[in-house]
Amino acid sequence: MSMFVESIDPVHEYRHTPDETPAYNESTYYNFTSPDSGVVGWLRIAVQPNRPAGQATALLFLPEGETLMTFRRVGETGADALAVGPIEIEIQEPHRRQRLTFEDSVSVFSDPRVLADPGRAFREAPVADVRLDLAVTGNGDSFGAGGDDPANVLEESMALGHYEQFIRLDGVLRVNDREYRIKGGGLRDHSWGPRDWAGPLYYRWISASFDDGLAVMGLQVARPDGGMTLRAAVASGGVAYEAELGEVTMEWTGDGFCRRLSCPVKSALGDLRLTATARRPERFVPLRHHRAEEGTSEGVTRIGYSPYDFHLGDGRRGLGIVEVLDRLVDGRPVSMTR
C-alpha cells in the first residue's frame, strides 16, 4: 500500500470520534532537530477516550550530554483539544501551520538507561524547569491514510488512520537559565484507532533532516506471521515524494540498543545510502510496554530512542531520531538473533 494513495482531509488534523474499542487511541507526535544548537527531541500526546485516560511525553537530548524526560498521566481530557497536561498543539492552518508549546518540570538523566526501572529513575533524578515554544510549518504534503478505506491501512496494530508530514521548526527551548534556539527540521505523526504496541514483532522508524534541506523517513515493521512492511518518503524544496526502503541492517550494543543503522532509499531524488550512528555521548532511552504475549518471556515490548548523526554516501550530513521497537525474549530484543 502506498503512503501517498490518499489526500489527507483537513478534518483529520483534529480529534476524531472514537469507536467502542477499549484500545482506541489517538496520538499526535512531533520530533525535531536543531543542527546549530545541537538539540534533538520529541513530544507526544495520546488520548484513550474509552478508558478514559491521556498521556503527555517529552524527551529532549541536550548538546551537553543530558537527557531530559517527563511522562504525565491524566484522567479525562477535553473532547476536542489537542492538549494533554503540559503539552498543547494549536492547529493554525491544517497541514500547513501549528504552534507547539510545552512547560513543565522534567527529570534530568546523565545516563538514561536507568529508565529501565522508571519508577526509581524518576524518583532519584534531579529536575529542571523547561519551556518550549515552537512554530511549525509543513515541508511538503501530509501522507498516509485517513482510516476510511481498510485497503489503505498501513498496519492494523498501529492504527486505522495514520499520516505523517515532514516539518520545519523555529522557536526557543529554555532549560532553567539556559536558552537554545531551535531551528531545523523534523517529522510529525497523527494516528487514531485501536493501538497495540505489542502487535509488531519489531519495527524501526527512521527520521532524518540534512543540512541541505533534504528530509528522509523510513519505516520497517516485522509482523509475527512473518510479513514485513517497508515504507519510505523523502522531501526537498517543500515537496514530499514517495520512496522505496531497502534492507535495514543494524549494529547492536551489548545490551540491545541500536548503535548503527544502514539502509538504502530510492526515490525521485536519487538513490541514497542512509547511515545513522548514535550521537556521542551515547544516550539510549528504554521505554517499555507490558503485556502477556506468546513469544515473549517477560511480556515486555521495549522502544529504544537515541539521537543519531546521519550521513549519505555522497557526503551529506544530518541529524535525527531512530525509534527501535522490539519484543523482548530472555531480556534481549527479538531481532538481535535474527
Secondary structure as the mmCIF struct_conf table of DSSP 4:
data_model
#
loop_
_struct_conf.conf_type_id
_struct_conf.id
_struct_conf.beg_label_comp_id
_struct_conf.beg_label_asym_id
_struct_conf.beg_label_seq_id
_struct_conf.end_label_comp_id
_struct_conf.end_label_asym_id
_struct_conf.end_label_seq_id
TURN_TY1_P TURN_TY1_P1 MET A 3 PHE A 4
BEND BEND1 VAL A 5 GLU A 6
HELX_LH_PP_P HELX_LH_PP_P1 SER A 7 ASP A 9
HELX_RH_3T_P HELX_RH_3T_P1 PRO A 10 GLU A 13
BEND BEND2 TYR A 14 TYR A 14
BEND BEND3 GLU A 20 GLU A 20
TURN_TY1_P TURN_TY1_P2 PRO A 22 ALA A 23
STRN STRN1 TYR A 24 SER A 34
TURN_TY1_P TURN_TY1_P3 PRO A 35 GLY A 38
STRN STRN2 VAL A 39 GLN A 48
TURN_TY1_P TURN_TY1_P4 PRO A 49 PRO A 52
STRN STRN3 ALA A 53 PHE A 61
TURN_TY1_P TURN_TY1_P5 PRO A 63 GLU A 64
BEND BEND4 GLY A 65 GLY A 65
STRN STRN4 THR A 67 VAL A 74
BEND BEND5 GLY A 75 GLY A 75
BEND BEND6 ALA A 79 ASP A 80
BEND BEND7 LEU A 82 LEU A 82
STRN STRN5 ALA A 83 VAL A 84
TURN_TY1_P TURN_TY1_P6 GLY A 85 PRO A 86
STRN STRN6 ILE A 87 GLU A 93
TURN_TY1_P TURN_TY1_P7 PRO A 94 ARG A 96
STRN STRN7 ARG A 97 PHE A 109
BEND BEND8 SER A 110 ASP A 111
HELX_RH_3T_P HELX_RH_3T_P2 PRO A 112 ALA A 116
BEND BEND9 ASP A 117 ASP A 117
HELX_RH_AL_P HELX_RH_AL_P1 PRO A 118 GLU A 124
BEND BEND10 ALA A 125 ALA A 125
STRN STRN8 VAL A 127 GLY A 138
BEND BEND11 ASN A 139 GLY A 140
STRN STRN9 PHE A 143 ALA A 145
BEND BEND12 GLY A 147 ASP A 148
HELX_RH_3T_P HELX_RH_3T_P3 PRO A 150 ASN A 152
BEND BEND13 LEU A 154 LEU A 154
TURN_TY1_P TURN_TY1_P8 GLU A 156 MET A 158
BEND BEND14 LEU A 160 LEU A 160
STRN STRN10 GLY A 161 VAL A 175
TURN_TY1_P TURN_TY1_P9 ASN A 176 ASP A 177
STRN STRN11 ARG A 178 PRO A 194
TURN_TY1_P TURN_TY1_P10 TRP A 197 ALA A 198
BEND BEND15 GLY A 199 LEU A 201
STRN STRN12 TYR A 202 PHE A 210
TURN_TY1_P TURN_TY1_P11 ASP A 211 ASP A 212
BEND BEND16 GLY A 213 GLY A 213
STRN STRN13 ALA A 215 ALA A 222
TURN_TY1_P TURN_TY1_P12 PRO A 224 ASP A 225
BEND BEND17 GLY A 226 GLY A 226
STRN STRN14 MET A 228 SER A 236
TURN_TY1_P TURN_TY1_P13 GLY A 237 GLY A 238
STRN STRN15 VAL A 239 LEU A 245
STRN STRN16 THR A 249 TRP A 252
TURN_TY1_P TURN_TY1_P14 GLY A 254 ASP A 255
BEND BEND18 GLY A 256 GLY A 256
STRN STRN17 CYS A 258 SER A 267
TURN_TY1_P TURN_TY1_P15 ALA A 268 LEU A 269
STRN STRN18 GLY A 270 ALA A 278
HELX_LH_PP_P HELX_LH_PP_P2 ARG A 279 ARG A 279
BEND BEND19 ARG A 280 PRO A 281
HELX_LH_PP_P HELX_LH_PP_P3 GLU A 282 GLU A 282
STRN STRN19 VAL A 285 HIS A 290
TURN_TY1_P TURN_TY1_P16 GLU A 294 GLY A 295
BEND BEND20 SER A 297 GLU A 298
STRN STRN20 VAL A 300 TYR A 305
STRN STRN21 PRO A 307 LEU A 312
TURN_TY1_P TURN_TY1_P17 GLY A 313 ASP A 314
BEND BEND21 GLY A 315 GLY A 315
STRN STRN22 ARG A 317 VAL A 329
TURN_TY1_P TURN_TY1_P18 ASP A 330 GLY A 331
STRN STRN23 ARG A 332 PRO A 333
HELX_RH_3T_P HELX_RH_3T_P4 VAL A 334 THR A 337
#
